[in-house]
Amino acid sequence: MDAKPALKSTDRVTPVPGSSAVAGRVIWAPAKSLWFSAMAFAGGIGVILYPSWQAAGVTLVLMLLTLCLGHSVGMHRLLIHRSFAAPRWLEYTLVYLGTLVGMAGPVGMFRIHEIRDWQQQQPDCHSFAKHDVGFWCDALWQMHCEQVLDHPPKLHIEAHVTEDPFYQWLEATWRWQQLPLAIALYAMGGVGFVLWGIGLRIAVSLAGHWVTVHFAHTRGDRPFVDDGIAVDGRNLPALGLVTFGEAFHNNHHAFPRSARMGHTARQLDPGWWVIRGLSWIGLAWNIQTPDGLETPNLQEVLQ
């Protein structure tokens, strides 16, 4: 009998004896499920009972701030991948905005991202990380459940995150961070603004993140092909603008440390535009880009 291929390690995840990327189960996550359901219900009430162009405009601005500046630039490219450097105060600000997306605190985002990334880089992995169980089943799993691996690997998160007092505070209170914003929204426009700016915004942000992740692992372009792993990323050019560049997921899998996810002028990447803007005013440096990272067929793709 052929020996099973050895499991790979990543920068933060190391398999231990007996670790498996496949063996596990999907269980209902009450806090996660009730959180999303409550936000979706509140948002629906806001749209039906408090229709308002002003509330819609405020919600759109908040989504731009939290998803683009917070999640894509702050949480993903800066905190997790260290694809550029920034002043500590700016890092804190961006990560705080990312926390307001309502998905997780900073340490929780590491756990979500790193374990899924480790699983996807193995020869095979659980369907929870492959997103191959169909659209509606994947929606149920990702929005209301969690994966429990029978034999998980060891996750290491850097001390400058886990031991940082600000990040510890955010991790312990990430859901409660909506309260100051809710108070401000109430002062601006009453209950309707709160239902739109908190409930609807969080529900749409979480659902939109899942839809992007689902399709970015199941269909789309693959300029960088890696058939030796369980699931490869896909590029979704039509969603580049509305996902702030995150839809170029095949590019991201090929160059995870790159601050630039859209590699050409036609691959619209607002997150990259923000980082370029920060660099112009001296607030971002040590910026990693695809042309400074190795891959065998990069020039073919950039031509």
N, C-alpha and C positions, 0 to 999 in steps of 0.2 A: 504493500500500500504506500502511495506517495505521501511524503510528509506535508503537512499543511504549511503554506508560506508564512514566514515570520511576520508578525504585525509590525508596522512602522511606528516610529516615534515622531512627534512634532516638537516644536520649540517648547510647548508647555504640557504636553501629554505624553506619558510614558507607559506602555503596557507592562503589566506585572505578570508573573506566572499565572496562567489560567485566564488572562484577560480575553474577552471576546467582543468584537464589534457587532456581532450578529445576535447572540443570545440575549434575550430580554423580553419585556412585555410593555404594553401601553396601558396606563391606568388613568382613571379620571383624576384630575387635579382640581379639587374644590375651589381653592382660592383663585387660581387662574381662570377657571370657568366662570365663577360668579362675578369676578372683576370684569371680564369682557362682556358678559351678559348684562350686567348693571349699566355699563357704559353705553352699550348698544340701545338698551331700553331708554335710558335718559336722553340719548341723542335723538331717538325716534320721537319721543314726547316733545323735545325742543323743536324739531322740524314741523310737527303737526300743529302744536298749540301756540308756538311762538315764532312763526315765519318772519324772517327779517333779513333784508339784504345787508344791514349793518352787522348783524351777528354772523352772517356767512362770511363777510369780509374779514372780520376779526379772527374767525376760526381759520380762514385760509392763511392769514399772516402768521398765526401761531403754528400752523402745520409747517410752513416754510422754515420758521425759526427752529422748531424742535426736530423736524425730520432731516432737513438739510444741514444746518449748522450743528445741531445737537447729535442726532444719530449717525448720519453719514460721515461728517467731518470730525466731530468730537469723539463719539464712542468708538466708531469703527476704524477710521483711518488713523486717528491720533492715539487714543488710549490702547486699543487692542493691537493694531499693527505697527504703531510707531513709524508711520510712513513720513512723518515730518516732526519737527520740534517746534515748541511754542512756549511763551512765558507761562509759568505755573498758574497765574491768575486767569489767563485766557483758557488754559486747559480746563481748569475748574468750571469756568463759565460755560464752555461748550459741552462738557460732560453733564453739567446740571441741566442744560437744555435737552440733552439726550435722555436724561432720566424722566423729564416731563412727557416724553412720548408715552409713558405708561406701560412699558414692556418689562423692565427690570431695573435694578440698581446696577452700578458699575461692576461689582463682583458677579452678580447674576448674569450680566451680559457676557462676561468671560466664560462662565460655565456653559451657557447656551451655545456660544460660538465655538469654543475650543473642542468640546466633546463631539459636536456635530462634524466639525472640520476633520478631526482625527478619524472618525468613523468613515467619512467619505473617501479618505485617502487609503483605506485598506482594500484588499482584493474584493471583499464583500462586506456589507453592513446591514443593519436592521432597516426595514422599510420606513421607519420613522425618519431616518436621516436620508433615505433615498427618495422619498416623496413619490413612490411608485404604486400607491394603493388606490389611485383614482382621485379626482378632484374633490368630491364631497367627503369621502372618507378622510382624506388628508386634511381637509378643513376642520372636520370634527377633532381629529387627533391634535392638530397644531394649535387650535384655539381653545380647546377644553381639556386636553390631556397632557401627560408627560411620559417620557420613556424612562424605564428603569432597566438598566443593563444588569444581567445576572452576575457578570464578572467584569466590572468597570476597570478602566486604566487609572493611573495616578495623574491627577491634575495639579500642576504647579502654577500659581499666579504670583507675580513678582511682589516683593514686600513693599515696594513704593506705591502699590495699589492697596493691598490688604491691610497694611499697617498705617496708612495715611488716615488721620482723624476725619478729614472732610469726606473721603470716600467711605469710611466706616459709617459715618452719620447718614450719608445718602443711601447706603445699602440698607440700613436699619429702618429708614423712613421713606423709601422711594414712593410708595403710594400716597403717603401723607403730603408729599411735596405739591400735590395738586391743590391743597387747601389755600395757601397764600394766593395762587393764581385765581382760584374760584372767588375769593374775597374781592380781588381787584376787578374781575369780570362783573361781579354783582354790582359793584359801585359804578361801573361803566354803563351797564344796561339791564340790570335786574336778573331775574331767574332765567329768562331766555338766553342771555349771554352765557350763563353758567352751563346750561344744558347743551348749548352748541359748542362752546369753547372748551369744555371739559369732556362731557359725555360723547358727543358726536366726533370730536377731534380724536379722542383716544380710540374709539371703535373703528373709525375709518383708517387710522394710522396702523393699528394692529392687523386689521383685515388686509390692508394694502401691503403691508410687509409680508404677510403670509403668501398672498397671491404672487408677489414678485419672487419670493424664494421658491415657491412651487414650480412656476414656469421656468425660472432660471436654472432649474435642475432637471427638467423633463423635456423641454423643447427649445429650439433656437439654434443659432449659429455656434460652431465650434472651430474657430480658427486655430486654436491650440488644442490638439487632441491628445488625451491620455486614456488609453483603453485599459491600462493596468490597474485602475482604481475602481472602487464601487460605483461612484457617480461623479461625473464631471460637470462643471459649470457650463452654462449656455449664455450667449449674448442675445439680448432682446432690444434691438435698436429702437423700436417704436416706443419703448418705455423709458428710454434713457433720460429724457427731460423730467418726466414726472417722478422718477425715482432718484433724481439727483445724481445719476451716474451708476447707481448700484445695480442696474439691470445688465450691465456689461460684466456678467458674472464669470464667463469663460476667461475673459481678460484678467479678472481678479484671481481666479484659481491659478492662472499661469504666473502672475506677479502679485502675490498676496501683500507684499510690503510696498507696493507702488501707491503713491498718493493719487495717481492719475489712473482712473478706470476706463475712461473713453480714450482710446489710443489715437484716434484721428479726428480731424475737424468735424467730420460728419457724425461722430459718436459723441453726442451731447452729454457733457458731464459737469453739471452745475457745482457739485462738490469740489471738483478740481478748480473751477473758476474762483471759488471762495478761497482756496488755499493759495492760488496764484495772487489774488488780491491781498491776502495777508502778507505774503512775501514781499510785495511791492512796498508795503508800509513798515516792513521790518519786524513783523509779528510771526513769521514762519520761516524756518530755515532747515537745513539738512533734509531737503525734500527728495524723497525717493521717486524715480520715474522709470518706466519700462526700459528706456534706452540705456539706463545705468545698471540694469539687472540682466542676468544671463538667461537666454533661452535659444534653442537652436534655429528657430525659424522666424524670429522677430522681424527681421528686415523684410521678409516676404509679406508679412502682414501689414507693415507700415507703408509699403509702396502703394 
